[in-house]
Amino acid sequence: AAPGESAEELDNRSLEEILASIPPPPPPAMSSEPGAPRLMITHIVNRNFKSYAGEQILGPFHK
């Protein structure tokens, strides 16, 4: 780099330009609409998971 130049490149955009370049936030992952169907995990089936040989069933979770 030439003398007097910093290692970082300067951003000469205005604050409005910087703020306009930020994308909108993503939609929420979950909605809590009344009456909407919900995902219910009733049990989990593990097959040869870590030290558990064979099939292990975890659950029920809905009780």
VENVEN-V666399 format. One record per residue. RES is the residue in three letters. PSI is psi as a letter, one per 20 degrees, with the letter a starting at -180 (999 if undefined). D_CENTER is the distance of its C-alpha to the mean C-alpha in Angstrom with 2 decimals. Layout:
BEGIN
[[RES:PSI:D_CENTER] [RES:PSI:D_CENTER]]
END
This chain:
BEGIN
[[ALA:q:39.26] [ALA:q:42.24] [PRO:p:43.58] [GLY:i:41.92] [GLU:q:38.62] [SER:r:35.44] [ALA:h:33.04] [GLU:q:30.27] [GLU:p:30.62] [LEU:q:31.15] [ASP:o:29.11] [ASN:j:31.82] [ARG:q:29.72] [SER:r:30.33] [LEU:h:27.84] [GLU:g:27.79] [GLU:g:27.00] [ILE:g:24.12] [LEU:h:22.67] [ALA:h:23.29] [SER:i:21.34] [ILE:p:18.00] [PRO:q:16.00] [PRO:q:15.28] [PRO:q:12.03] [PRO:q:9.95] [PRO:q:11.30] [PRO:q:10.27] [ALA:h:8.60] [MET:q:11.92] [SER:q:15.35] [SER:l:18.29] [GLU:p:21.06] [PRO:p:24.25] [GLY:i:25.42] [ALA:q:22.26] [PRO:q:21.77] [ARG:q:19.37] [LEU:p:17.96] [MET:o:20.17] [ILE:o:19.85] [THR:h:23.52] [HIS:r:23.65] [ILE:p:22.12] [VAL:o:24.36] [ASN:p:24.13] [ARG:o:26.37] [ASN:l:27.59] [PHE:o:24.65] [LYS:d:25.54] [SER:j:29.02] [TYR:o:29.22] [ALA:q:31.41] [GLY:b:31.57] [GLU:p:29.67] [GLN:p:28.47] [ILE:p:27.43] [LEU:p:25.43] [GLY:a:26.01] [PRO:q:26.98] [PHE:i:24.24] [HIS:j:25.49] [LYS:999:28.67]]
END
